[in-house]
C-alpha cells in the first residue's frame, strides 16, 4: 500500500515532522510518498529515513524546486 503526503509550501522542518508522523500510520513494508518543495528536506528526509532503518526506493526532482521521495517502512 502507498500513502501520499503532500507538504508543498511548508517550510522546514515541517515536511520532515509530517513525514515522521505519517510513517507511524502505515504498516511495515508499505510506502510513504512525500511531495515537498523545501530545499533542506532534500537532505533531512533521506537522512532521517536511513537512520530510522527505512528504505528510500525513489527520490527525484520533479520541478525547479520540488521533489518526491518514496520511503518504504521497515
Backbone torsions as a table, in degrees:
resi	resn	phi	psi	omega
1	UNK	NA	149.4	177.7
2	UNK	-122.1	142.0	174.6
3	UNK	-120.5	132.3	-179.6
4	UNK	-102.6	133.9	178.0
5	UNK	-123.6	109.5	179.7
6	UNK	-99.8	112.4	-179.3
7	UNK	-122.3	31.7	176.8
8	UNK	-60.6	136.4	177.3
9	UNK	89.8	-10.1	177.7
10	UNK	-83.9	137.4	178.3
11	UNK	-85.6	151.6	178.3
12	UNK	-64.5	143.1	11.7
13	UNK	-97.2	15.7	-172.9
14	UNK	-62.2	-36.9	175.0
15	UNK	-58.3	-39.5	178.1
16	UNK	-67.5	-43.6	178.9
17	UNK	-59.8	-45.4	179.7
18	UNK	-64.3	-39.8	179.5
19	UNK	-64.5	-41.3	178.3
20	UNK	-60.7	-41.7	179.3
21	UNK	-68.7	-43.3	-176.3
22	UNK	-65.4	-37.0	-177.3
23	UNK	-68.4	-24.4	177.1
24	UNK	-70.2	-21.2	-175.6
25	UNK	-89.6	-5.3	-179.2
26	UNK	-111.9	165.9	-177.3
27	UNK	-89.4	159.2	175.9
28	UNK	-56.6	133.5	-178.8
29	UNK	92.7	-16.9	177.0
30	UNK	-79.1	163.3	-177.7
31	UNK	-114.8	141.9	174.4
32	UNK	-111.2	122.5	178.2
33	UNK	-104.2	117.4	-177.9
34	UNK	-108.4	122.6	175.8
35	UNK	-106.6	119.4	-174.2
36	UNK	-144.4	163.3	179.2
37	UNK	-134.0	22.5	177.3
38	UNK	-95.4	116.2	-175.2
39	UNK	-55.9	-40.3	-179.6
40	UNK	-62.4	-27.2	179.3
41	UNK	-63.8	-23.4	179.4
42	UNK	-64.9	-21.9	176.3
43	UNK	-103.1	-44.6	-172.3
44	UNK	-71.0	-37.7	-177.1
45	UNK	-69.4	-50.1	177.9
46	UNK	-63.2	-35.5	179.5
47	UNK	-64.3	-46.5	177.9
48	UNK	-60.0	-45.0	-178.3
49	UNK	-59.1	-45.3	-179.7
50	UNK	-65.2	-43.9	-179.3
51	UNK	-65.3	-30.4	179.8
52	UNK	-84.0	-6.3	178.0
53	UNK	89.9	8.5	178.1
54	UNK	-85.7	162.3	-179.0
55	UNK	-107.9	129.5	174.1
56	UNK	-86.7	114.1	-176.8
57	UNK	-98.5	-16.4	177.7
58	UNK	-157.4	139.4	177.8
59	UNK	-152.1	112.6	-177.4
60	UNK	-146.0	152.6	175.1
61	UNK	-86.0	127.6	-175.7
62	UNK	-113.2	-0.1	178.5
63	UNK	-163.8	-177.9	-178.4
64	UNK	-58.6	-38.7	177.9
65	UNK	-140.2	50.1	-179.7
66	UNK	-143.6	140.3	-177.3
67	UNK	-136.3	160.3	171.0
68	UNK	-131.7	138.3	178.6
69	UNK	-134.0	134.6	177.5
70	UNK	-110.2	125.8	-177.4
71	UNK	-119.0	123.0	177.0
72	UNK	-92.6	121.7	-176.3
73	UNK	-69.1	137.2	-179.5
74	UNK	-67.8	NA	NA
